[in-house]
Amino acid sequence: MKKLLAIALTLASFVVMGFSEQASAATRSVTFETASAAPQWQNRNWRNRRNRSRVRTYRTTRVVRYGYRTYRETYLVRALPNGRTQTTLISRVRIA
């Protein structure tokens, strides 16, 4: 009786291992197909990454008052890639 039970359990384990091996082979083939069909998205935004690393420079003006005098100040603004700005006063012209 014990031998018959041992043989039945051995055959059952072989059957279960065979089914699990087929299932894992099927999932491997599905994942391989999806991985090979995936688009190459890594280089999609290369232009945006390049522009983010640059320092942008622009001019801006503002009207300010010092006491009774009014001036138009022109600044050179450098926008750095990390979000900071550096301003340099270019000219100050008195108006009225």
Jmol script that loads the backbone (N, CA, C; Angstrom):
load data "model"
ATOM      1  N   MET A   1       0.813  -1.184   0.000  1.00  0.00           N
ATOM      2  CA  MET A   1       0.000   0.000   0.000  1.00  0.00           C
ATOM      3  C   MET A   1       0.871   1.268   0.000  1.00  0.00           C
ATOM      4  N   LYS A   2       1.927   1.216   0.824  1.00  0.00           N
ATOM      5  CA  LYS A   2       2.813   2.371   0.900  1.00  0.00           C
ATOM      6  C   LYS A   2       3.504   2.603  -0.440  1.00  0.00           C
ATOM      7  N   LYS A   3       3.897   1.506  -1.103  1.00  0.00           N
ATOM      8  CA  LYS A   3       4.577   1.653  -2.386  1.00  0.00           C
ATOM      9  C   LYS A   3       3.629   2.244  -3.422  1.00  0.00           C
ATOM     10  N   LEU A   4       2.402   1.836  -3.399  1.00  0.00           N
ATOM     11  CA  LEU A   4       1.419   2.353  -4.342  1.00  0.00           C
ATOM     12  C   LEU A   4       1.175   3.843  -4.099  1.00  0.00           C
ATOM     13  N   LEU A   5       1.079   4.241  -2.846  1.00  0.00           N
ATOM     14  CA  LEU A   5       0.897   5.646  -2.492  1.00  0.00           C
ATOM     15  C   LEU A   5       2.121   6.473  -2.903  1.00  0.00           C
ATOM     16  N   ALA A   6       3.319   5.937  -2.695  1.00  0.00           N
ATOM     17  CA  ALA A   6       4.546   6.641  -3.062  1.00  0.00           C
ATOM     18  C   ALA A   6       4.628   6.819  -4.577  1.00  0.00           C
ATOM     19  N   ILE A   7       4.269   5.796  -5.320  1.00  0.00           N
ATOM     20  CA  ILE A   7       4.289   5.893  -6.780  1.00  0.00           C
ATOM     21  C   ILE A   7       3.258   6.906  -7.268  1.00  0.00           C
ATOM     22  N   ALA A   8       2.083   6.923  -6.680  1.00  0.00           N
ATOM     23  CA  ALA A   8       1.032   7.867  -7.069  1.00  0.00           C
ATOM     24  C   ALA A   8       1.468   9.302  -6.784  1.00  0.00           C
ATOM     25  N   LEU A   9       2.068   9.539  -5.628  1.00  0.00           N
ATOM     26  CA  LEU A   9       2.542  10.880  -5.292  1.00  0.00           C
ATOM     27  C   LEU A   9       3.689  11.311  -6.216  1.00  0.00           C
ATOM     28  N   THR A  10       4.564  10.366  -6.568  1.00  0.00           N
ATOM     29  CA  THR A  10       5.666  10.691  -7.471  1.00  0.00           C
ATOM     30  C   THR A  10       5.139  11.069  -8.849  1.00  0.00           C
ATOM     31  N   LEU A  11       4.185  10.298  -9.351  1.00  0.00           N
ATOM     32  CA  LEU A  11       3.593  10.616 -10.656  1.00  0.00           C
ATOM     33  C   LEU A  11       2.842  11.944 -10.613  1.00  0.00           C
ATOM     34  N   ALA A  12       2.145  12.192  -9.511  1.00  0.00           N
ATOM     35  CA  ALA A  12       1.415  13.456  -9.382  1.00  0.00           C
ATOM     36  C   ALA A  12       2.383  14.644  -9.360  1.00  0.00           C
ATOM     37  N   SER A  13       3.518  14.474  -8.697  1.00  0.00           N
ATOM     38  CA  SER A  13       4.492  15.578  -8.653  1.00  0.00           C
ATOM     39  C   SER A  13       5.103  15.821 -10.025  1.00  0.00           C
ATOM     40  N   PHE A  14       5.339  14.738 -10.788  1.00  0.00           N
ATOM     41  CA  PHE A  14       5.842  14.923 -12.149  1.00  0.00           C
ATOM     42  C   PHE A  14       4.830  15.655 -13.018  1.00  0.00           C
ATOM     43  N   VAL A  15       3.561  15.354 -12.848  1.00  0.00           N
ATOM     44  CA  VAL A  15       2.508  16.012 -13.631  1.00  0.00           C
ATOM     45  C   VAL A  15       2.432  17.490 -13.270  1.00  0.00           C
ATOM     46  N   VAL A  16       2.468  17.770 -11.976  1.00  0.00           N
ATOM     47  CA  VAL A  16       2.400  19.169 -11.533  1.00  0.00           C
ATOM     48  C   VAL A  16       3.621  19.935 -12.007  1.00  0.00           C
ATOM     49  N   MET A  17       4.806  19.339 -11.935  1.00  0.00           N
ATOM     50  CA  MET A  17       6.010  20.012 -12.396  1.00  0.00           C
ATOM     51  C   MET A  17       5.963  20.249 -13.902  1.00  0.00           C
ATOM     52  N   GLY A  18       5.393  19.299 -14.631  1.00  0.00           N
ATOM     53  CA  GLY A  18       5.267  19.477 -16.071  1.00  0.00           C
ATOM     54  C   GLY A  18       4.347  20.628 -16.423  1.00  0.00           C
ATOM     55  N   PHE A  19       3.216  20.726 -15.718  1.00  0.00           N
ATOM     56  CA  PHE A  19       2.280  21.831 -15.963  1.00  0.00           C
ATOM     57  C   PHE A  19       2.895  23.178 -15.584  1.00  0.00           C
ATOM     58  N   SER A  20       3.601  23.202 -14.461  1.00  0.00           N
ATOM     59  CA  SER A  20       4.204  24.471 -14.046  1.00  0.00           C
ATOM     60  C   SER A  20       5.314  24.885 -15.012  1.00  0.00           C
ATOM     61  N   GLU A  21       6.036  23.897 -15.554  1.00  0.00           N
ATOM     62  CA  GLU A  21       7.089  24.229 -16.506  1.00  0.00           C
ATOM     63  C   GLU A  21       6.491  24.777 -17.801  1.00  0.00           C
ATOM     64  N   GLN A  22       5.391  24.209 -18.241  1.00  0.00           N
ATOM     65  CA  GLN A  22       4.734  24.717 -19.435  1.00  0.00           C
ATOM     66  C   GLN A  22       4.193  26.122 -19.196  1.00  0.00           C
ATOM     67  N   ALA A  23       3.644  26.341 -18.019  1.00  0.00           N
ATOM     68  CA  ALA A  23       3.103  27.665 -17.709  1.00  0.00           C
ATOM     69  C   ALA A  23       4.211  28.705 -17.656  1.00  0.00           C
ATOM     70  N   SER A  24       5.334  28.340 -17.034  1.00  0.00           N
ATOM     71  CA  SER A  24       6.428  29.316 -16.949  1.00  0.00           C
ATOM     72  C   SER A  24       7.028  29.563 -18.332  1.00  0.00           C
ATOM     73  N   ALA A  25       7.070  28.539 -19.187  1.00  0.00           N
ATOM     74  CA  ALA A  25       7.583  28.738 -20.543  1.00  0.00           C
ATOM     75  C   ALA A  25       6.650  29.650 -21.329  1.00  0.00           C
ATOM     76  N   ALA A  26       5.343  29.504 -21.105  1.00  0.00           N
ATOM     77  CA  ALA A  26       4.384  30.367 -21.804  1.00  0.00           C
ATOM     78  C   ALA A  26       4.521  31.810 -21.333  1.00  0.00           C
ATOM     79  N   THR A  27       4.699  32.022 -20.042  1.00  0.00           N
ATOM     80  CA  THR A  27       4.848  33.392 -19.558  1.00  0.00           C
ATOM     81  C   THR A  27       6.175  33.975 -20.021  1.00  0.00           C
ATOM     82  N   ARG A  28       7.212  33.134 -20.108  1.00  0.00           N
ATOM     83  CA  ARG A  28       8.490  33.642 -20.596  1.00  0.00           C
ATOM     84  C   ARG A  28       8.379  34.097 -22.039  1.00  0.00           C
ATOM     85  N   SER A  29       7.673  33.326 -22.854  1.00  0.00           N
ATOM     86  CA  SER A  29       7.550  33.711 -24.257  1.00  0.00           C
ATOM     87  C   SER A  29       6.705  34.969 -24.402  1.00  0.00           C
ATOM     88  N   VAL A  30       5.682  35.127 -23.542  1.00  0.00           N
ATOM     89  CA  VAL A  30       4.851  36.329 -23.616  1.00  0.00           C
ATOM     90  C   VAL A  30       5.656  37.548 -23.189  1.00  0.00           C
ATOM     91  N   THR A  31       6.420  37.428 -22.105  1.00  0.00           N
ATOM     92  CA  THR A  31       7.210  38.572 -21.661  1.00  0.00           C
ATOM     93  C   THR A  31       8.301  38.895 -22.666  1.00  0.00           C
ATOM     94  N   PHE A  32       8.863  37.894 -23.319  1.00  0.00           N
ATOM     95  CA  PHE A  32       9.889  38.159 -24.326  1.00  0.00           C
ATOM     96  C   PHE A  32       9.283  38.894 -25.517  1.00  0.00           C
ATOM     97  N   GLU A  33       8.094  38.484 -25.924  1.00  0.00           N
ATOM     98  CA  GLU A  33       7.449  39.147 -27.050  1.00  0.00           C
ATOM     99  C   GLU A  33       7.103  40.596 -26.708  1.00  0.00           C
ATOM    100  N   THR A  34       6.581  40.833 -25.514  1.00  0.00           N
ATOM    101  CA  THR A  34       6.222  42.201 -25.155  1.00  0.00           C
ATOM    102  C   THR A  34       7.468  43.052 -24.970  1.00  0.00           C
ATOM    103  N   ALA A  35       8.537  42.450 -24.457  1.00  0.00           N
ATOM    104  CA  ALA A  35       9.759  43.223 -24.269  1.00  0.00           C
ATOM    105  C   ALA A  35      10.395  43.565 -25.608  1.00  0.00           C
ATOM    106  N   SER A  36      10.331  42.648 -26.564  1.00  0.00           N
ATOM    107  CA  SER A  36      10.953  42.927 -27.849  1.00  0.00           C
ATOM    108  C   SER A  36      10.124  43.900 -28.670  1.00  0.00           C
ATOM    109  N   ALA A  37       8.800  43.950 -28.424  1.00  0.00           N
ATOM    110  CA  ALA A  37       7.942  44.846 -29.189  1.00  0.00           C
ATOM    111  C   ALA A  37       7.833  46.220 -28.543  1.00  0.00           C
ATOM    112  N   ALA A  38       8.473  46.423 -27.384  1.00  0.00           N
ATOM    113  CA  ALA A  38       8.363  47.703 -26.692  1.00  0.00           C
ATOM    114  C   ALA A  38       9.111  48.784 -27.469  1.00  0.00           C
ATOM    115  N   PRO A  39       8.561  49.990 -27.569  1.00  0.00           N
ATOM    116  CA  PRO A  39       9.246  51.066 -28.292  1.00  0.00           C
ATOM    117  C   PRO A  39      10.442  51.585 -27.506  1.00  0.00           C
ATOM    118  N   GLN A  40      11.357  52.167 -28.226  1.00  0.00           N
ATOM    119  CA  GLN A  40      12.524  52.756 -27.586  1.00  0.00           C
ATOM    120  C   GLN A  40      12.174  54.167 -27.152  1.00  0.00           C
ATOM    121  N   TRP A  41      11.758  54.334 -25.928  1.00  0.00           N
ATOM    122  CA  TRP A  41      11.268  55.628 -25.458  1.00  0.00           C
ATOM    123  C   TRP A  41      12.343  56.418 -24.732  1.00  0.00           C
ATOM    124  N   GLN A  42      13.513  55.857 -24.539  1.00  0.00           N
ATOM    125  CA  GLN A  42      14.529  56.543 -23.748  1.00  0.00           C
ATOM    126  C   GLN A  42      14.997  57.829 -24.420  1.00  0.00           C
ATOM    127  N   ASN A  43      15.061  57.867 -25.751  1.00  0.00           N
ATOM    128  CA  ASN A  43      15.589  59.032 -26.446  1.00  0.00           C
ATOM    129  C   ASN A  43      14.493  59.944 -26.975  1.00  0.00           C
ATOM    130  N   ARG A  44      13.275  59.789 -26.483  1.00  0.00           N
ATOM    131  CA  ARG A  44      12.162  60.559 -27.016  1.00  0.00           C
ATOM    132  C   ARG A  44      12.292  62.044 -26.680  1.00  0.00           C
ATOM    133  N   ASN A  45      12.781  62.378 -25.503  1.00  0.00           N
ATOM    134  CA  ASN A  45      12.841  63.778 -25.078  1.00  0.00           C
ATOM    135  C   ASN A  45      14.269  64.298 -25.026  1.00  0.00           C
ATOM    136  N   TRP A  46      15.101  63.865 -25.946  1.00  0.00           N
ATOM    137  CA  TRP A  46      16.506  64.284 -25.890  1.00  0.00           C
ATOM    138  C   TRP A  46      16.648  65.773 -26.112  1.00  0.00           C
ATOM    139  N   ARG A  47      15.778  66.373 -26.918  1.00  0.00           N
ATOM    140  CA  ARG A  47      15.881  67.803 -27.174  1.00  0.00           C
ATOM    141  C   ARG A  47      15.513  68.592 -25.920  1.00  0.00           C
ATOM    142  N   ASN A  48      14.507  68.147 -25.176  1.00  0.00           N
ATOM    143  CA  ASN A  48      14.124  68.842 -23.952  1.00  0.00           C
ATOM    144  C   ASN A  48      15.226  68.745 -22.905  1.00  0.00           C
ATOM    145  N   ARG A  49      15.864  67.582 -22.795  1.00  0.00           N
ATOM    146  CA  ARG A  49      16.957  67.453 -21.831  1.00  0.00           C
ATOM    147  C   ARG A  49      18.118  68.359 -22.199  1.00  0.00           C
ATOM    148  N   ARG A  50      18.387  68.492 -23.501  1.00  0.00           N
ATOM    149  CA  ARG A  50      19.492  69.344 -23.926  1.00  0.00           C
ATOM    150  C   ARG A  50      19.192  70.802 -23.606  1.00  0.00           C
ATOM    151  N   ASN A  51      17.956  71.246 -23.822  1.00  0.00           N
ATOM    152  CA  ASN A  51      17.618  72.641 -23.576  1.00  0.00           C
ATOM    153  C   ASN A  51      17.549  72.962 -22.091  1.00  0.00           C
ATOM    154  N   ARG A  52      17.214  71.972 -21.262  1.00  0.00           N
ATOM    155  CA  ARG A  52      17.158  72.234 -19.826  1.00  0.00           C
ATOM    156  C   ARG A  52      18.538  72.468 -19.248  1.00  0.00           C
ATOM    157  N   SER A  53      19.571  71.917 -19.864  1.00  0.00           N
ATOM    158  CA  SER A  53      20.903  72.048 -19.305  1.00  0.00           C
ATOM    159  C   SER A  53      21.586  73.343 -19.728  1.00  0.00           C
ATOM    160  N   ARG A  54      20.937  74.156 -20.541  1.00  0.00           N
ATOM    161  CA  ARG A  54      21.538  75.398 -20.993  1.00  0.00           C
ATOM    162  C   ARG A  54      21.179  76.556 -20.073  1.00  0.00           C
ATOM    163  N   VAL A  55      22.040  77.568 -20.117  1.00  0.00           N
ATOM    164  CA  VAL A  55      21.777  78.811 -19.400  1.00  0.00           C
ATOM    165  C   VAL A  55      21.060  79.748 -20.362  1.00  0.00           C
ATOM    166  N   ARG A  56      19.854  80.182 -19.983  1.00  0.00           N
ATOM    167  CA  ARG A  56      19.111  81.108 -20.838  1.00  0.00           C
ATOM    168  C   ARG A  56      19.400  82.527 -20.383  1.00  0.00           C
ATOM    169  N   THR A  57      19.581  83.438 -21.339  1.00  0.00           N
ATOM    170  CA  THR A  57      19.891  84.826 -21.042  1.00  0.00           C
ATOM    171  C   THR A  57      18.886  85.722 -21.743  1.00  0.00           C
ATOM    172  N   TYR A  58      18.333  86.690 -20.998  1.00  0.00           N
ATOM    173  CA  TYR A  58      17.407  87.651 -21.601  1.00  0.00           C
ATOM    174  C   TYR A  58      17.519  88.978 -20.872  1.00  0.00           C
ATOM    175  N   ARG A  59      17.015  90.045 -21.515  1.00  0.00           N
ATOM    176  CA  ARG A  59      17.037  91.392 -20.934  1.00  0.00           C
ATOM    177  C   ARG A  59      15.646  91.765 -20.473  1.00  0.00           C
ATOM    178  N   THR A  60      15.593  92.526 -19.413  1.00  0.00           N
ATOM    179  CA  THR A  60      14.321  93.024 -18.914  1.00  0.00           C
ATOM    180  C   THR A  60      14.525  94.431 -18.355  1.00  0.00           C
ATOM    181  N   THR A  61      13.471  95.202 -18.364  1.00  0.00           N
ATOM    182  CA  THR A  61      13.551  96.569 -17.841  1.00  0.00           C
ATOM    183  C   THR A  61      12.502  96.761 -16.767  1.00  0.00           C
ATOM    184  N   ARG A  62      12.735  97.742 -15.910  1.00  0.00           N
ATOM    185  CA  ARG A  62      11.751  98.122 -14.900  1.00  0.00           C
ATOM    186  C   ARG A  62      11.928  99.594 -14.572  1.00  0.00           C
ATOM    187  N   VAL A  63      10.875 100.184 -14.121  1.00  0.00           N
ATOM    188  CA  VAL A  63      10.893 101.594 -13.735  1.00  0.00           C
ATOM    189  C   VAL A  63      10.926 101.648 -12.217  1.00  0.00           C
ATOM    190  N   VAL A  64      11.914 102.376 -11.689  1.00  0.00           N
ATOM    191  CA  VAL A  64      12.081 102.467 -10.233  1.00  0.00           C
ATOM    192  C   VAL A  64      12.186 103.932  -9.828  1.00  0.00           C
ATOM    193  N   ARG A  65      11.881 104.186  -8.581  1.00  0.00           N
ATOM    194  CA  ARG A  65      11.992 105.541  -8.037  1.00  0.00           C
ATOM    195  C   ARG A  65      12.979 105.524  -6.892  1.00  0.00           C
ATOM    196  N   TYR A  66      13.909 106.455  -6.936  1.00  0.00           N
ATOM    197  CA  TYR A  66      14.832 106.695  -5.843  1.00  0.00           C
ATOM    198  C   TYR A  66      14.594 108.117  -5.374  1.00  0.00           C
ATOM    199  N   GLY A  67      13.919 108.265  -4.287  1.00  0.00           N
ATOM    200  CA  GLY A  67      13.567 109.603  -3.796  1.00  0.00           C
ATOM    201  C   GLY A  67      12.583 110.260  -4.747  1.00  0.00           C
ATOM    202  N   TYR A  68      12.970 111.452  -5.289  1.00  0.00           N
ATOM    203  CA  TYR A  68      12.103 112.165  -6.225  1.00  0.00           C
ATOM    204  C   TYR A  68      12.460 111.863  -7.678  1.00  0.00           C
ATOM    205  N   ARG A  69      13.429 111.045  -7.893  1.00  0.00           N
ATOM    206  CA  ARG A  69      13.868 110.762  -9.260  1.00  0.00           C
ATOM    207  C   ARG A  69      13.330 109.409  -9.732  1.00  0.00           C
ATOM    208  N   THR A  70      13.045 109.312 -11.037  1.00  0.00           N
ATOM    209  CA  THR A  70      12.544 108.076 -11.639  1.00  0.00           C
ATOM    210  C   THR A  70      13.549 107.595 -12.672  1.00  0.00           C
ATOM    211  N   TYR A  71      13.841 106.305 -12.629  1.00  0.00           N
ATOM    212  CA  TYR A  71      14.826 105.719 -13.521  1.00  0.00           C
ATOM    213  C   TYR A  71      14.233 104.488 -14.223  1.00  0.00           C
ATOM    214  N   ARG A  72      14.750 104.237 -15.437  1.00  0.00           N
ATOM    215  CA  ARG A  72      14.460 102.975 -16.121  1.00  0.00           C
ATOM    216  C   ARG A  72      15.739 102.154 -16.072  1.00  0.00           C
ATOM    217  N   GLU A  73      15.662 101.016 -15.391  1.00  0.00           N
ATOM    218  CA  GLU A  73      16.820 100.149 -15.243  1.00  0.00           C
ATOM    219  C   GLU A  73      16.683  98.967 -16.197  1.00  0.00           C
ATOM    220  N   THR A  74      17.762  98.646 -16.884  1.00  0.00           N
ATOM    221  CA  THR A  74      17.796  97.498 -17.778  1.00  0.00           C
ATOM    222  C   THR A  74      18.714  96.444 -17.164  1.00  0.00           C
ATOM    223  N   TYR A  75      18.192  95.240 -17.045  1.00  0.00           N
ATOM    224  CA  TYR A  75      18.929  94.140 -16.430  1.00  0.00           C
ATOM    225  C   TYR A  75      19.191  93.040 -17.441  1.00  0.00           C
ATOM    226  N   LEU A  76      20.313  92.359 -17.276  1.00  0.00           N
ATOM    227  CA  LEU A  76      20.605  91.128 -17.992  1.00  0.00           C
ATOM    228  C   LEU A  76      20.337  89.987 -17.009  1.00  0.00           C
ATOM    229  N   VAL A  77      19.400  89.119 -17.363  1.00  0.00           N
ATOM    230  CA  VAL A  77      18.991  88.037 -16.471  1.00  0.00           C
ATOM    231  C   VAL A  77      19.486  86.729 -17.052  1.00  0.00           C
ATOM    232  N   ARG A  78      20.180  85.939 -16.232  1.00  0.00           N
ATOM    233  CA  ARG A  78      20.622  84.601 -16.625  1.00  0.00           C
ATOM    234  C   ARG A  78      19.818  83.593 -15.830  1.00  0.00           C
ATOM    235  N   ALA A  79      19.052  82.758 -16.530  1.00  0.00           N
ATOM    236  CA  ALA A  79      18.278  81.699 -15.892  1.00  0.00           C
ATOM    237  C   ALA A  79      19.111  80.424 -15.917  1.00  0.00           C
ATOM    238  N   LEU A  80      19.495  79.946 -14.761  1.00  0.00           N
ATOM    239  CA  LEU A  80      20.362  78.780 -14.648  1.00  0.00           C
ATOM    240  C   LEU A  80      19.536  77.499 -14.690  1.00  0.00           C
ATOM    241  N   PRO A  81      20.144  76.366 -15.031  1.00  0.00           N
ATOM    242  CA  PRO A  81      19.394  75.111 -15.147  1.00  0.00           C
ATOM    243  C   PRO A  81      18.764  74.638 -13.840  1.00  0.00           C
ATOM    244  N   ASN A  82      19.313  75.049 -12.701  1.00  0.00           N
ATOM    245  CA  ASN A  82      18.767  74.588 -11.428  1.00  0.00           C
ATOM    246  C   ASN A  82      17.617  75.464 -10.924  1.00  0.00           C
ATOM    247  N   GLY A  83      17.170  76.450 -11.735  1.00  0.00           N
ATOM    248  CA  GLY A  83      16.031  77.272 -11.348  1.00  0.00           C
ATOM    249  C   GLY A  83      16.402  78.631 -10.784  1.00  0.00           C
ATOM    250  N   ARG A  84      17.656  78.865 -10.481  1.00  0.00           N
ATOM    251  CA  ARG A  84      18.083  80.152  -9.946  1.00  0.00           C
ATOM    252  C   ARG A  84      18.267  81.154 -11.071  1.00  0.00           C
ATOM    253  N   THR A  85      18.291  82.439 -10.717  1.00  0.00           N
ATOM    254  CA  THR A  85      18.547  83.492 -11.692  1.00  0.00           C
ATOM    255  C   THR A  85      19.646  84.398 -11.162  1.00  0.00           C
ATOM    256  N   GLN A  86      20.433  84.927 -12.100  1.00  0.00           N
ATOM    257  CA  GLN A  86      21.455  85.916 -11.771  1.00  0.00           C
ATOM    258  C   GLN A  86      21.121  87.174 -12.549  1.00  0.00           C
ATOM    259  N   THR A  87      21.069  88.311 -11.874  1.00  0.00           N
ATOM    260  CA  THR A  87      20.744  89.567 -12.544  1.00  0.00           C
ATOM    261  C   THR A  87      21.946  90.491 -12.495  1.00  0.00           C
ATOM    262  N   THR A  88      22.158  91.195 -13.606  1.00  0.00           N
ATOM    263  CA  THR A  88      23.233  92.173 -13.708  1.00  0.00           C
ATOM    264  C   THR A  88      22.640  93.456 -14.264  1.00  0.00           C
ATOM    265  N   LEU A  89      22.864  94.579 -13.589  1.00  0.00           N
ATOM    266  CA  LEU A  89      22.363  95.863 -14.042  1.00  0.00           C
ATOM    267  C   LEU A  89      23.203  96.329 -15.230  1.00  0.00           C
ATOM    268  N   ILE A  90      22.541  96.570 -16.374  1.00  0.00           N
ATOM    269  CA  ILE A  90      23.244  97.013 -17.571  1.00  0.00           C
ATOM    270  C   ILE A  90      23.259  98.529 -17.644  1.00  0.00           C
ATOM    271  N   SER A  91      22.067  99.142 -17.511  1.00  0.00           N
ATOM    272  CA  SER A  91      22.039 100.608 -17.614  1.00  0.00           C
ATOM    273  C   SER A  91      20.913 101.155 -16.738  1.00  0.00           C
ATOM    274  N   ARG A  92      21.120 102.398 -16.307  1.00  0.00           N
ATOM    275  CA  ARG A  92      20.107 103.113 -15.543  1.00  0.00           C
ATOM    276  C   ARG A  92      19.978 104.506 -16.172  1.00  0.00           C
ATOM    277  N   VAL A  93      18.786 104.797 -16.728  1.00  0.00           N
ATOM    278  CA  VAL A  93      18.542 106.055 -17.426  1.00  0.00           C
ATOM    279  C   VAL A  93      17.463 106.809 -16.653  1.00  0.00           C
ATOM    280  N   ARG A  94      17.741 108.091 -16.400  1.00  0.00           N
ATOM    281  CA  ARG A  94      16.749 108.901 -15.681  1.00  0.00           C
ATOM    282  C   ARG A  94      15.640 109.309 -16.623  1.00  0.00           C
ATOM    283  N   ILE A  95      14.408 109.113 -16.197  1.00  0.00           N
ATOM    284  CA  ILE A  95      13.232 109.534 -16.971  1.00  0.00           C
ATOM    285  C   ILE A  95      12.418 110.449 -16.093  1.00  0.00           C
ATOM    286  N   ALA A  96      12.072 111.582 -16.558  1.00  0.00           N
ATOM    287  CA  ALA A  96      11.242 112.592 -15.886  1.00  0.00           C
ATOM    288  C   ALA A  96      11.656 112.890 -14.489  1.00  0.00           C
TER     289      ALA A  96
END
end "model"
wireframe off; spacefill off
backbone 0.3
color backbone group
